């Protein structure tokens, strides 16, 4: 078996275990007769609970006749490298086992290929899974991977002045929500989950300066306090924010918060779990296929719940949709 890299990475059940370090060294080469059609890219950062849920999903997949290979990430960007290598090998499906950030990285890796995207929702908010109806219970999600239908998901693409591009599958935020994401204590998030975002929001309120953001949209320039460019209807879990959004179609719904200040943030926080953001005074929702966000200050940007950099940023549709496995 010396034509597998390296032999110590072949598991007892015959499946190949891939590390992110091997992806960086460009050592991911699995001969077609050994490679499974499905690769699971697993983000283990949430600890033992996430690993137990993965084990339940793997058991269900084996019971359904699938024997996927498994790859683990160890840091930002790893999921993209692993997914890109899997697509180059001709894998039929790459499954993102993690949260929305892991999904976005896997989607970036398979973008432009014929490889499909699968979801094992193991993250904190799992916004895309809620959006698309993918069950959170590992056994049910495994059943979707084994026997679901293939449809399309059309991501967005963010471009920064330094040449970086960032693909996102659910949303891009600039302003207060991005400041919360950027400054979030990840260890606290691992311990208490979504409550960490609430605590970080309370920390940000007294110190956030709410610098104005310029939005170039449909030939107009607007000044707002915060903006969320949404591919889907939901935000921060299963909370409605953009009712007309369609993740399968090109284009976005841009949620503009025109009023600044701590009181407006508190009001939005109370409205969010009630699904009332679209009706909140000081909120405008506009359709767009492309836009630019800029600011004179160092305003942070987040994509799919991960820090992405600072404004300015240009946002457009990804060149093509992805194939995705859904119920």
Buried (B, 14 or more C-beta within 10 A) or exposed (E): EEEBBEEEEBEEEEBBBBBBEBBBEEBBEBEEEBBBEBBBBBBBBBEEEBBEBBEBBBEBBBEEEBEBBBBBBEEEBBBBBBBBBBBBBEBBBBBBBBBBBBBBBBBBBBBEBEBBBBBBBBBBBBBBBBBBEBBBEBBEBBBBBBEBEEBBBBBBBBBBEEEEEBBBBBBBBBBBBBBBBBBBEEEBBBEBBEEBBEBBBEBBBEEBEBBBBBBBBEEEEBEBBBBBBBBBBBBBBBBBBBEEBBBBEBBBBBBBBBBBEEEBBEBBBEBBEEBBBBEBEBBEBBEBEBBBBBBEEEBBBBBBBBBBBBBBBBBBBBEEBBBBBBE
